[in-house]
């Protein structure tokens, strides 16, 4: 084992804090402007933060599945499906951020 499992959370902490800062700024923009671009930016950063947090606890989920005594093929299939879902949600988040930029540029 190269790193203990909890260090994965610590390694991803700066990115999570950046997402939290972006969410705070987006909440302020939503309150002040009340426009769609601020809302989509808030949605995108919230999705990215949730994917960051879920990706950090993924090793705990893998250990839990392995200790449950599942067949290795089932564990790899479940983890593959989880990674596919994470990628799809991250792509949706990036799409929300691109839409927010586009709507923000159209506004000016």
N, CA, C and O of each residue as an XYZ file, in Angstrom:
432
protein
N       0.852     -1.182      0.000
C       0.000      0.000      0.000
C       0.895      1.242      0.000
O       1.710      1.441      0.902
N       0.727      2.053     -1.013
C       1.551      3.254     -1.130
C       1.076      4.326     -0.160
O       1.875      4.875      0.599
N      -0.193      4.622     -0.179
C      -0.771      5.633      0.695
C      -1.891      4.999      1.502
O      -2.630      4.160      0.987
N      -2.023      5.393      2.759
C      -3.238      4.972      3.474
C      -4.464      5.628      2.820
O      -4.352      6.629      2.112
N      -5.606      5.045      3.073
C      -6.812      5.517      2.393
C      -7.175      6.952      2.750
O      -7.687      7.685      1.903
N      -6.922      7.363      3.981
C      -7.328      8.715      4.387
C      -6.485      9.793      3.716
O      -6.918     10.942      3.631
N      -5.286      9.447      3.235
C      -4.475     10.463      2.572
C      -5.069     10.870      1.232
O      -4.792     11.963      0.737
N      -5.872     10.015      0.649
C      -6.525     10.390     -0.612
C      -7.461     11.576     -0.385
O      -7.590     12.447     -1.245
N      -8.105     11.601      0.767
C      -8.969     12.727      1.108
C      -8.125     13.981      1.311
O      -8.498     15.060      0.849
N      -6.981     13.846      2.003
C      -6.120     15.000      2.257
C      -5.506     15.545      0.967
O      -5.327     16.754      0.821
N      -5.187     14.655      0.043
C      -4.600     15.097     -1.222
C      -5.617     15.890     -2.036
O      -5.248     16.845     -2.720
N      -6.880     15.512     -1.970
C      -7.916     16.181     -2.758
C      -8.533     17.369     -2.020
O      -9.419     18.033     -2.559
N      -8.077     17.648     -0.791
C      -8.641     18.734      0.004
C      -8.464     20.122     -0.621
O      -9.416     20.900     -0.584
N      -7.305     20.483     -1.193
C      -7.200     21.823     -1.800
C      -8.201     22.053     -2.928
O      -8.753     23.147     -3.054
N      -8.435     21.048     -3.735
C      -9.411     21.183     -4.821
C     -10.814     21.342     -4.243
O     -11.607     22.147     -4.732
N     -11.116     20.565     -3.193
C     -12.431     20.680     -2.561
C     -12.624     22.068     -1.956
O     -13.715     22.632     -2.041
N     -11.582     22.621     -1.350
C     -11.689     23.974     -0.791
C     -11.861     25.021     -1.889
O     -12.562     26.013     -1.692
N     -11.232     24.807     -3.035
C     -11.430     25.729     -4.161
C     -12.872     25.659     -4.658
O     -13.465     26.686     -4.988
N     -13.436     24.455     -4.713
C     -14.840     24.319     -5.104
C     -15.757     24.992     -4.094
O     -16.743     25.621     -4.478
N     -15.446     24.867     -2.809
C     -16.272     25.521     -1.779
C     -16.207     27.034     -1.944
O     -17.227     27.714     -1.832
N     -15.015     27.566     -2.211
C     -14.889     29.007     -2.462
C     -15.684     29.443     -3.680
O     -16.330     30.491     -3.659
N     -15.643     28.648     -4.741
C     -16.411     28.971     -5.944
C     -17.908     28.903     -5.666
O     -18.676     29.706     -6.196
N     -18.324     27.951     -4.838
C     -19.747     27.837     -4.498
C     -20.205     29.054     -3.703
O     -21.309     29.556     -3.917
N     -19.368     29.528     -2.789
C     -19.726     30.723     -2.010
C     -19.883     31.927     -2.932
O     -20.833     32.697     -2.794
N     -18.956     32.089     -3.869
C     -19.054     33.204     -4.817
C     -20.309     33.072     -5.682
O     -20.992     34.061     -5.947
N     -20.607     31.850     -6.118
C     -21.797     31.646     -6.952
C     -23.084     31.887     -6.180
O     -24.052     32.405     -6.736
N     -23.105     31.518     -4.906
C     -24.296     31.795     -4.087
C     -24.503     33.303     -3.981
O     -25.629     33.786     -4.098
N     -23.423     34.044     -3.760
C     -23.543     35.507     -3.711
C     -24.038     36.070     -5.037
O     -24.855     36.991     -5.057
N     -23.544     35.516     -6.148
C     -24.003     35.981     -7.461
C     -25.472     35.638     -7.698
O     -26.213     36.438     -8.269
N     -25.890     34.460     -7.264
C     -27.299     34.082     -7.426
C     -28.186     35.008     -6.611
O     -29.250     35.419     -7.075
N     -27.758     35.338     -5.402
C     -28.561     36.226     -4.547
C     -28.632     37.630     -5.138
O     -29.698     38.245     -5.144
N     -27.508     38.142     -5.633
C     -27.478     39.517     -6.137
C     -28.063     39.660     -7.540
O     -28.842     40.577     -7.800
N     -27.687     38.752     -8.444
C     -28.094     38.908     -9.840
C     -29.407     38.228    -10.181
O     -30.215     38.763    -10.940
N     -29.613     37.060     -9.622
C     -30.792     36.236     -9.931
C     -30.914     35.974    -11.438
O     -31.950     36.222    -12.054
N     -29.814     35.464    -12.004
C     -29.843     35.120    -13.422
C     -29.448     33.658    -13.609
O     -28.967     32.997    -12.688
N     -29.666     33.178    -14.833
C     -29.428     31.771    -15.119
C     -27.957     31.421    -15.130
O     -27.594     30.311    -14.738
N     -27.101     32.321    -15.563
C     -25.670     31.998    -15.624
C     -25.104     31.737    -14.233
O     -24.292     30.829    -14.057
N     -25.521     32.514    -13.257
C     -25.062     32.289    -11.881
C     -25.596     30.965    -11.339
O     -24.891     30.245    -10.632
N     -26.836     30.655    -11.674
C     -27.424     29.403    -11.211
C     -26.710     28.187    -11.812
O     -26.430     27.219    -11.105
N     -26.417     28.238    -13.114
C     -25.736     27.107    -13.745
C     -24.298     26.961    -13.238
O     -23.792     25.846    -13.113
N     -23.644     28.088    -12.948
C     -22.304     28.011    -12.373
C     -22.364     27.380    -10.981
O     -21.513     26.563    -10.630
N     -23.357     27.757    -10.202
C     -23.528     27.163     -8.875
C     -23.801     25.669     -8.977
O     -23.227     24.879     -8.227
N     -24.662     25.282     -9.891
C     -24.968     23.871    -10.087
C     -23.732     23.085    -10.522
O     -23.491     21.983    -10.030
N     -22.956     23.643    -11.434
C     -21.748     22.980    -11.916
C     -20.719     22.781    -10.819
O     -20.141     21.701    -10.694
N     -20.486     23.820    -10.020
C     -19.505     23.684     -8.944
C     -19.995     22.762     -7.835
O     -19.190     22.065     -7.217
N     -21.294     22.745     -7.574
C     -21.825     21.795     -6.582
C     -21.660     20.354     -7.052
O     -21.320     19.476     -6.259
N     -21.897     20.111     -8.326
C     -21.696     18.765     -8.869
C     -20.228     18.361     -8.829
O     -19.909     17.217     -8.505
N     -19.335     19.285     -9.152
C     -17.908     18.971     -9.107
C     -17.443     18.693     -7.680
O     -16.626     17.799     -7.460
N     -17.952     19.447     -6.714
C     -17.596     19.190     -5.313
C     -18.103     17.824     -4.865
O     -17.389     17.083     -4.190
N     -19.334     17.494     -5.239
C     -19.865     16.190     -4.840
C     -19.069     15.056     -5.484
O     -18.829     14.037     -4.836
N     -18.656     15.209     -6.735
C     -17.843     14.174     -7.374
C     -16.471     14.071     -6.727
O     -15.925     12.975     -6.605
N     -15.909     15.199     -6.311
C     -14.625     15.178     -5.623
C     -14.736     14.420     -4.300
O     -13.865     13.619     -3.962
N     -15.801     14.676     -3.562
C     -15.989     13.999     -2.280
C     -16.267     12.515     -2.471
O     -15.735     11.682     -1.737
N     -17.091     12.183     -3.447
C     -17.382     10.769     -3.700
C     -16.154     10.015     -4.211
O     -15.944      8.856     -3.854
N     -15.351     10.665     -5.036
C     -14.148     10.028     -5.546
C     -13.132      9.804     -4.424
O     -12.331      8.871     -4.484
N     -13.168     10.666     -3.400
C     -12.255     10.515     -2.273
C     -12.609      9.312     -1.405
O     -11.719      8.683     -0.831
N     -13.881      8.988     -1.302
C     -14.284      7.854     -0.457
C     -14.435      6.567     -1.261
O     -14.865      5.549     -0.718
N     -14.092      6.597     -2.533
C     -14.188      5.416     -3.377
C     -13.355      4.239     -2.869
O     -13.830      3.106     -2.943
N     -12.130      4.447     -2.352
C     -11.380      3.300     -1.821
C     -12.060      2.639     -0.624
O     -11.976      1.422     -0.456
N     -12.732      3.433      0.207
C     -13.464      2.850      1.340
C     -14.595      1.955      0.835
O     -14.856      0.895      1.405
N     -15.257      2.379     -0.222
C     -16.325      1.594     -0.821
C     -15.779      0.297     -1.402
O     -16.409     -0.755     -1.288
N     -14.602      0.373     -2.026
C     -13.981     -0.812     -2.603
C     -13.601     -1.812     -1.508
O     -13.835     -3.012     -1.657
N     -13.022     -1.329     -0.421
C     -12.657     -2.220      0.686
C     -13.903     -2.839      1.297
O     -13.903     -4.017      1.654
N     -14.964     -2.051      1.417
C     -16.209     -2.574      1.981
C     -16.778     -3.688      1.101
O     -17.239     -4.713      1.602
N     -16.738     -3.472     -0.219
C     -17.232     -4.505     -1.131
C     -16.379     -5.771     -1.054
O     -16.910     -6.881     -1.077
N     -15.068     -5.606     -0.964
C     -14.192     -6.774     -0.907
C     -14.357     -7.537      0.400
O     -14.298     -8.767      0.407
N     -14.560     -6.833      1.497
C     -14.757     -7.503      2.786
C     -16.109     -8.194      2.877
O     -16.285     -9.131      3.656
N     -17.037     -7.741      2.100
C     -18.356     -8.366      2.071
C     -18.309     -9.751      1.468
O     -19.232    -10.548      1.634
N     -17.236    -10.028      0.774
C     -17.070    -11.353      0.193
C     -17.639    -11.493     -1.191
O     -17.919    -12.605     -1.638
N     -17.815    -10.386     -1.880
C     -18.332    -10.450     -3.246
C     -17.263    -11.028     -4.166
O     -16.069    -10.964     -3.872
N     -17.703    -11.581     -5.259
C     -16.785    -12.103     -6.262
C     -16.033    -10.926     -6.887
O     -16.592     -9.842     -7.058
N     -14.760    -11.150     -7.225
C     -13.943    -10.067     -7.773
C     -14.528     -9.469     -9.039
O     -14.408     -8.266     -9.269
N     -15.150    -10.283     -9.851
C     -15.757     -9.768    -11.085
C     -16.894     -8.811    -10.761
O     -17.064     -7.794    -11.434
N     -17.680     -9.134     -9.725
C     -18.774     -8.242     -9.343
C     -18.249     -6.938     -8.776
O     -18.801     -5.874     -9.057
N     -17.183     -7.003     -7.976
C     -16.605     -5.787     -7.400
C     -16.078     -4.885     -8.504
O     -16.317     -3.677     -8.486
N     -15.365     -5.460     -9.465
C     -14.828     -4.633    -10.543
C     -15.944     -4.067    -11.417
O     -15.827     -2.946    -11.912
N     -17.028     -4.829    -11.613
C     -18.144     -4.322    -12.406
C     -18.856     -3.184    -11.670
O     -19.228     -2.185    -12.286
N     -19.044     -3.329    -10.370
C     -19.696     -2.271     -9.586
C     -18.830     -1.023     -9.564
O     -19.337      0.086     -9.731
N     -17.523     -1.190     -9.359
C     -16.632     -0.025     -9.352
C     -16.536      0.620    -10.730
O     -16.422      1.841    -10.833
N     -16.581     -0.175    -11.774
C     -16.587      0.384    -13.123
C     -17.845      1.187    -13.397
O     -17.790      2.250    -14.015
N     -18.982      0.675    -12.934
C     -20.243      1.416    -13.093
C     -20.212      2.711    -12.279
O     -20.719      3.741    -12.722
N     -19.617      2.653    -11.093
C     -19.507      3.864    -10.266
C     -18.616      4.902    -10.938
O     -18.915      6.096    -10.910
N     -17.521      4.445    -11.542
C     -16.637      5.379    -12.245
C     -17.331      5.976    -13.476
O     -17.143      7.152    -13.787
N     -18.122      5.174    -14.161
C     -18.872      5.679    -15.308
C     -19.879      6.734    -14.863
O     -20.031      7.764    -15.520
N     -20.557      6.485    -13.767
C     -21.511      7.461    -13.234
C     -20.807      8.736    -12.801
O     -21.297      9.836    -13.055
N     -19.656      8.592    -12.145
C     -18.889      9.775    -11.740
C     -18.454     10.590    -12.950
O     -18.516     11.819    -12.928
N     -18.016      9.917    -13.998
C     -17.593     10.630    -15.210
C     -18.770     11.338    -15.872
O     -18.626     12.456    -16.368
N     -19.927     10.694    -15.880
C     -21.110     11.314    -16.486
C     -21.542     12.550    -15.711
O     -21.900     13.566    -16.308
N     -21.511     12.469    -14.394
C     -21.902     13.629    -13.578
C     -20.866     14.741    -13.709
O     -21.231     15.916    -13.749
N     -19.585     14.393    -13.777
C     -18.549     15.408    -13.972
C     -18.702     16.077    -15.337
O     -18.500     17.286    -15.459
N     -19.056     15.307    -16.361
C     -19.294     15.898    -17.678
C     -20.505     16.831    -17.648
O     -20.496     17.884    -18.285
N     -21.534     16.448    -16.915
C     -22.699     17.322    -16.747
C     -22.306     18.616    -16.039
O     -22.788     19.694    -16.388
N     -21.430     18.503    -15.043
C     -20.978     19.694    -14.320
C     -20.196     20.626    -15.231
O     -20.394     21.840    -15.194
N     -19.319     20.074    -16.038
C     -18.556     20.906    -16.976
C     -19.498     21.528    -18.002
O     -19.305     22.676    -18.403
N     -20.505     20.785    -18.427
C     -21.505     21.344    -19.332
C     -22.249     22.511    -18.698
O     -22.528     23.506    -19.367
N     -22.570     22.398    -17.422
C     -23.237     23.508    -16.718
C     -22.329     24.730    -16.649
O     -22.795     25.858    -16.807
N     -21.034     24.514    -16.415
C     -20.107     25.645    -16.353
C     -19.941     26.305    -17.719
O     -19.858     27.529    -17.813
N     -19.892     25.502    -18.767
C     -19.792     26.066    -20.121
C     -21.060     26.846    -20.459
O     -20.990     27.929    -21.041
N     -22.215     26.295    -20.096
C     -23.477     27.005    -20.328
C     -23.526     28.307    -19.540
O     -24.032     29.312    -20.039
N     -23.005     28.300    -18.315
C     -22.962     29.525    -17.514
C     -22.077     30.571    -18.174
O     -22.430     31.750    -18.212
N     -20.940     30.151    -18.688
C     -20.062     31.095    -19.392
C     -20.748     31.657    -20.640
O     -20.679     32.858    -20.904
N     -21.402     30.792    -21.398
C     -22.058     31.233    -22.608
C     -23.178     32.222    -22.298
O     -23.311     33.248    -22.965
N     -23.981     31.908    -21.284
C     -25.067     32.826    -20.917
C     -24.526     34.132    -20.347
O     -25.096     35.199    -20.572
N     -23.417     34.040    -19.603
C     -22.799     35.249    -19.059
C     -22.226     36.137    -20.146
O     -22.311     37.362    -20.053
N     -21.644     35.539    -21.175
C     -21.094     36.335    -22.284
C     -22.200     36.936    -23.138
O     -22.042     38.033    -23.671
N     -23.320     36.229    -23.273
C     -24.460     36.760    -24.035
C     -25.080     37.948    -23.328
O     -25.648     38.835    -23.964
N     -24.966     37.961    -22.007
C     -25.599     39.021    -21.208
C     -24.948     40.359    -21.425
O     -25.621     41.389    -21.423
N     -23.635     40.358    -21.613
C     -22.918     41.651    -21.713
C     -22.932     42.207    -23.107
O     -22.376     43.278    -23.350
